[in-house]
């Protein structure tokens, strides 16, 4: 083809000078830049659709054998499996629970709804419910704007985010509970959302790992007081009550001294909390979470909290201080109790007799008059009558006529009367004067 154009896919560098072709050949060994897949094919936006995620349901038997309800795990497993597959074959796993019910892991929400509508499993009456914790997730939010908002109002506002429960976190102040601005939200979702909106306030949803259960009776982890079969123990020293005061700070769970069973830095407490985290992250039962943790504890072990000012370690120090003060007080009380009064010596008896003889009078009648004088008010007419009778203890008329002199007389007479039954304490002797006769 003379004068025609080159056909397609022809070498366009054919008519170029040789040096240009040489340069092209020299650079031909250089590898071209590799393109990223995201440059030509952008990733689609992630849409959180939990409908295709497996769900957990609980199947409970309702057939009675006498007065008790027979559990499904006690039936013929072939019979139960035939009845479950009749409802749906999209069953991934079946496990027996501690209560005797069956835990089913189904393919998706659609399969779960089929089981929720079922009333019979192979002619056995049953009740099917969603699992409380495996089909939901919890998150923690904080905002100062929700301090004065009730839990019911927050729940109604957050229903559009599929929130099914709201629990505000409180702290104790002056024997009353005060809101902290934090709240625990339970979502009817598998994956926790990043944030929620309360009115015009955007609140970030953080991860929340619940603390392990601890019995307030026996102080052990893993169960509550309702299912406790152990003996009650003190929450500080783990000794059986009753006792006046704690003599140590001891943890029964890790069998060490220095902290209480509720200390968040306790190794046993951290181990149980690590299992709770595995249970939430992998959506498995507690039994499976313990098996995963025991396979490699070093990977799943949570670290101890850095800020321990709010933990019970500070409380342990306070308890130790109280224990030391209590020990000192008990030692002082025992020392005073064991100290017996020594018999009075002759010198102390003479001193007490001389003190008593100064105040007391040998005349019993005069003494009785003085007692009556101190207990009843004195009038001018009574003073005149006593002067005419020749009373020796009544002062002159000039000293009684003024109110100040009368009050002085009353005070002196009352003081002398009290000395008749006064207890005289000396460093080593306890003497009580009960007789007016100093010779004794």
Secondary structure, DSSP 8 states (H G I E B T S, - for coil): --S----TT--TTTTS-HHHHHHHHHGGGS------HHHHS--------GGGS-EEEEEEE--EETTEE--GGGS-HHHHHHHHHHH-S-EEEEEE-TTS-EEEEESSHHHHHHHHT--EETTEEEEEEE-TTTT-EEEEEE-GGGTTS-HHHHHHHSGGGTEEEEEEEEEE-SSSEEEEEEEEEEESSSS--SEEEETTEEEE-EE------B-TTT--BS--GGG--S----TTT---S--SS----EETTTTEESS-TT-TT-HHHHHHHHHHHHHHHHT--HHHHHHHHHH-HHHH-----S--TTSHHHHHHHHHHHHHHHHHHHHHHHHHHH-------HHHHHHHHHHHHHH--S-HHHHHHHHHHHHS---HHHHHHHHHTT-SSS--HHHHHSHHHHHHHHHHHHHHHHHTT-EEE-SS-EEE---S-TT-
